[in-house]
């Protein structure tokens, strides 16, 4: 996802999305440890999405 997708959402929506992405990251890490993850690049993508959402939350709080 791109930052543009996040910047127009409310803080509540961003917090919910952040929670979902963190849960997804946790499950991906568990799958990696149990050798069930087929594409380890997914972890990096989710981490980048978490960073983008966090940036959007900070920007929304400054307004």
C-alpha positions in Angstrom: 0.0 0.0 0.0 1.1 3.5 -0.6 1.1 6.4 1.9 -1.5 8.2 -0.1 -4.0 5.4 0.8 -3.5 6.1 4.5 -3.3 9.9 4.7 -7.0 10.5 4.1 -8.2 8.1 6.8 -9.2 9.0 10.3 -7.0 8.3 13.3 -9.4 5.6 14.6 -9.3 3.8 11.2 -5.5 4.0 11.1 -5.2 2.6 14.6 -7.5 -0.3 13.7 -5.4 -1.0 10.5 -2.2 -0.8 12.5 -3.5 -3.4 15.0 -4.5 -5.7 12.1 -1.0 -5.3 10.5 0.8 -6.1 13.7 -1.3 -9.2 14.2 -0.5 -10.2 10.6 3.2 -9.6 11.2 3.1 -11.8 14.3 1.5 -14.7 12.4 3.9 -14.3 9.5 6.9 -14.5 12.0 5.4 -17.6 13.5 4.9 -19.2 10.1 8.6 -18.4 9.3 9.8 -20.1 12.4 7.7 -23.2 11.7 8.8 -23.3 8.0 5.3 -22.7 6.7 6.0 -19.3 5.1 6.5 -19.6 1.4 7.4 -16.0 0.7 9.6 -14.4 3.4 9.4 -11.0 1.6 5.9 -10.6 3.0 7.4 -9.8 6.4 9.3 -6.8 4.9 6.2 -5.5 3.1 4.1 -5.7 6.3 6.8 -3.9 8.3 6.9 -1.2 5.7 3.1 -0.9 5.9 3.3 -0.6 9.7 5.8 2.2 9.3 3.6 4.1 6.8 0.6 3.8 9.0 2.5 5.1 12.0 3.7 8.0 9.9 0.2 8.8 8.9 -1.0 8.7 12.5 1.7 11.1 13.6 0.8 13.4 10.7 -2.9 13.3 11.5 -2.2 14.1 15.2 -0.2 17.2 14.2 -3.1 18.7 12.3 
